[in-house]
Amino acid sequence: MIDLSKKDIGADVSSKIPALVHSINDIERIGDHAENLVELAREKMSKHLVFSDQAIAELNELNNEIELMFFETMAALDHNDPEQAVLIMKREERIDNFTDDLRASHIDRLERGFCLLQSGVIFLDIISNIERVADHMNNIAEAITNDLQ
């Protein structure tokens, strides 16, 4: 990208390079969070921690949402589709609200003794990392709607 910015490529293309670089950085950060999630899974397994059935169901639902968002984001970026990008931003808001609900549900499980503290820490770290992935995809969607048109 940096080499491309040094070439005579025209004002239209040149003006999009900063947004593309920021989007690449967001994709790299998504990869960092994916690595964090792998480490959290390893820690959960190595310590033989368990999640409640409710926590597992919540994480499965959150995973489905973030997976959909990922494929939608990559397609919107590939096709420079601002309409899809707007839908991605709405999905990110829903994911933010859902993760807030998951935190509240988790605290309720802790208070009722349905969840162990160590498992709960891993659970919260997982949803925090997934929420950050959604934030980075939202950044890409914003670039599509604002800077890449």
KAHUVEN-V686700 format. One record per helix or strand. SS is the DSSP state (H for helix, E for strand). FROM is the first residue (numbers start at 0). TO is the last residue. If there is no record, write none. Layout:
BEGIN
SS|FROM|TO + SS|FROM|TO
END
This chain:
BEGIN
H|1|4 + H|10|45 + H|52|78 + H|81|111 + H|116|145
END
